[in-house]
Amino acid sequence: MASGLESYVNPTFILSNFLDTVSIITSDGRNFIGTLKGFDQTINIILDESHERVYSTTQGVEQVVLGLHIIRGDNVAIVGELDDEMDARLDLSAIRADPLSSIVH
């Protein structure tokens, strides 16, 4: 997985402007959005300009600003690229969703 993440770290080619923002879902059900600044062989991840999206069935999505944030590799479940243009069109205040559950082994 580590070799696949390299393409998301500070992309240099012009047409990949949506690749610099990633969404990370952790095994405890949290969703982090930010710029992937680095990672190591155990997938410890460094996010910059990050925030956590907290979902609720009764109110819109809350975005908690974190700034520079480190996520332990053993807690990473999914890493995916985020299309900034599509994400900007979302009305997060209107989205209602159940929070993700923790992964059960």
C-alpha positions as a LaTeX table, in Angstrom:
\begin{tabular}{lrrr}
\hline
Residue & $x$ (\AA) & $y$ (\AA) & $z$ (\AA) \\
\hline
Met1 & 0.00 & 0.00 & 0.00 \\
Ala2 & 2.84 & 2.42 & 0.74 \\
Ser3 & 4.00 & 2.49 & $-2.88$ \\
Gly4 & 0.48 & 3.40 & $-4.00$ \\
Leu5 & 0.40 & 6.41 & $-1.68$ \\
Glu6 & 3.47 & 8.02 & $-3.25$ \\
Ser7 & 1.40 & 9.46 & $-6.10$ \\
Tyr8 & $-0.70$ & 11.44 & $-3.58$ \\
Val9 & 2.23 & 13.21 & $-1.89$ \\
Asn10 & 2.77 & 16.72 & $-3.28$ \\
Pro11 & 1.82 & 15.89 & $-6.89$ \\
Thr12 & 3.81 & 17.85 & $-9.45$ \\
Phe13 & 1.92 & 17.42 & $-12.69$ \\
Ile14 & $-0.66$ & 20.08 & $-13.59$ \\
Leu15 & $-3.68$ & 17.90 & $-14.33$ \\
Ser16 & $-3.64$ & 16.22 & $-10.92$ \\
Asn17 & $-4.76$ & 19.16 & $-8.82$ \\
Phe18 & $-7.48$ & 16.99 & $-7.24$ \\
Leu19 & $-4.97$ & 14.36 & $-6.09$ \\
Asp20 & $-3.36$ & 16.45 & $-3.39$ \\
Thr21 & $-6.43$ & 16.12 & $-1.14$ \\
Val22 & $-7.15$ & 12.73 & 0.39 \\
Ser23 & $-9.88$ & 11.25 & 2.53 \\
Ile24 & $-8.80$ & 8.79 & 5.20 \\
Ile25 & $-11.20$ & 6.55 & 7.06 \\
Thr26 & $-9.81$ & 5.01 & 10.22 \\
Ser27 & $-10.67$ & 1.68 & 11.80 \\
Asp28 & $-12.48$ & 3.51 & 14.61 \\
Gly29 & $-14.87$ & 5.08 & 12.05 \\
Arg30 & $-13.45$ & 8.61 & 11.77 \\
Asn31 & $-13.11$ & 10.48 & 8.45 \\
Phe32 & $-10.17$ & 12.85 & 7.95 \\
Ile33 & $-9.69$ & 15.14 & 4.94 \\
Gly34 & $-6.40$ & 16.88 & 4.19 \\
Thr35 & $-3.27$ & 17.21 & 2.10 \\
Leu36 & $-1.05$ & 14.13 & 2.31 \\
Lys37 & 2.41 & 15.41 & 3.30 \\
Gly38 & 4.12 & 12.11 & 4.03 \\
Phe39 & 3.99 & 8.56 & 5.28 \\
Asp40 & 6.36 & 5.80 & 6.35 \\
Gln41 & 6.63 & 2.03 & 5.83 \\
Thr42 & 3.98 & 1.34 & 8.48 \\
Ile43 & 1.56 & 3.81 & 6.84 \\
Asn44 & 1.77 & 6.40 & 9.62 \\
Ile45 & 0.30 & 9.37 & 7.74 \\
Ile46 & 0.97 & 13.10 & 8.01 \\
Leu47 & $-1.90$ & 15.32 & 6.87 \\
Asp48 & $-1.67$ & 19.10 & 6.50 \\
Glu49 & $-4.57$ & 21.57 & 6.38 \\
Ser50 & $-6.76$ & 18.78 & 7.69 \\
His51 & $-10.17$ & 18.51 & 9.22 \\
Glu52 & $-12.37$ & 15.73 & 10.54 \\
Arg53 & $-15.89$ & 15.29 & 9.24 \\
Val54 & $-18.31$ & 14.23 & 11.94 \\
Tyr55 & $-21.57$ & 12.75 & 10.64 \\
Ser56 & $-24.93$ & 12.84 & 12.42 \\
Thr57 & $-28.48$ & 11.71 & 11.67 \\
Thr58 & $-29.98$ & 14.84 & 13.22 \\
Gln59 & $-27.80$ & 17.67 & 11.94 \\
Gly60 & $-25.44$ & 18.43 & 9.06 \\
Val61 & $-21.85$ & 17.30 & 8.79 \\
Glu62 & $-19.61$ & 19.07 & 11.30 \\
Gln63 & $-16.07$ & 19.86 & 10.17 \\
Val64 & $-13.53$ & 20.01 & 13.00 \\
Val65 & $-10.39$ & 21.89 & 11.91 \\
Leu66 & $-7.20$ & 20.04 & 12.92 \\
Gly67 & $-4.39$ & 21.62 & 10.87 \\
Leu68 & $-1.30$ & 19.40 & 10.84 \\
His69 & $-2.39$ & 15.93 & 11.95 \\
Ile70 & $-0.72$ & 12.52 & 12.27 \\
Ile71 & $-2.66$ & 9.27 & 11.93 \\
Arg72 & $-1.14$ & 6.02 & 13.16 \\
Gly73 & $-0.76$ & 3.43 & 10.43 \\
Asp74 & $-2.39$ & 0.65 & 12.41 \\
Asn75 & $-5.56$ & 2.77 & 12.55 \\
Val76 & $-5.80$ & 3.48 & 8.79 \\
Ala77 & $-8.55$ & 1.52 & 7.04 \\
Ile78 & $-8.96$ & 3.38 & 3.71 \\
Val79 & $-7.04$ & 6.12 & 1.88 \\
Gly80 & $-8.69$ & 7.65 & $-1.17$ \\
Glu81 & $-8.26$ & 10.67 & $-3.36$ \\
Leu82 & $-10.81$ & 13.47 & $-3.08$ \\
Asp83 & $-12.03$ & 15.50 & $-6.04$ \\
Asp84 & $-11.84$ & 19.07 & $-4.70$ \\
Glu85 & $-14.26$ & 20.47 & $-7.30$ \\
Met86 & $-16.94$ & 17.89 & $-6.58$ \\
Asp87 & $-16.40$ & 18.19 & $-2.82$ \\
Ala88 & $-16.81$ & 21.98 & $-2.99$ \\
Arg89 & $-20.26$ & 21.52 & $-4.58$ \\
Leu90 & $-21.54$ & 19.45 & $-1.64$ \\
Asp91 & $-23.84$ & 21.13 & 0.87 \\
Leu92 & $-22.46$ & 19.43 & 3.99 \\
Ser93 & $-25.04$ & 21.16 & 6.20 \\
Ala94 & $-27.81$ & 19.24 & 4.41 \\
Ile95 & $-26.20$ & 15.80 & 4.61 \\
Arg96 & $-27.54$ & 13.45 & 7.28 \\
Ala97 & $-25.81$ & 10.12 & 7.85 \\
Asp98 & $-25.14$ & 7.58 & 10.55 \\
Pro99 & $-21.59$ & 7.81 & 11.88 \\
Leu100 & $-19.37$ & 4.93 & 10.77 \\
Ser101 & $-18.96$ & 2.11 & 13.24 \\
Ser102 & $-15.61$ & 0.82 & 14.40 \\
Ile103 & $-14.14$ & $-2.17$ & 12.60 \\
Val104 & $-14.68$ & $-5.34$ & 14.62 \\
His105 & $-12.06$ & $-8.07$ & 14.28 \\
\hline
\end{tabular}
